[in-house]
Amino acid sequence: MKKVRITAVRQTVYADLMAKYENQIEHACDVREGQQWVSTDGQQPEGMCPAAWSSMREFVESLAMGKGNFYDGWMKDPMSAMISCNDGFRPFSFYIEAIDE
């Protein structure tokens, strides 16, 4: 199986939606832009946000098995994907890519 690198690329914050719908919370996310993890054998890396993992798990598992080319040519690199976590107020976009280590 291949290893898969997961990179936190960008967070978007929808302050208007947060003000309208969310109960105010002090701390929502520990992920930081540029942070990286490596998945071995398609497993959740230590320290990876469980909610973010649930959004990308199937893609990581596929890449780990050497499968790619999601959605018939969606990504320039067919052994990669750009996946966002499921936080509707402050989603993070993650670049996931198969690597040879």
Secondary structure, DSSP 8 states (H G I E B T S, - for coil): --EEEEEEEEE---HHHHHHH----S------TT-EEEESTT---TT--HHHHHHHHHHHHHHHTT---TTTT-SSSTTEEEEE-S-SSS-EEEEEEEE--
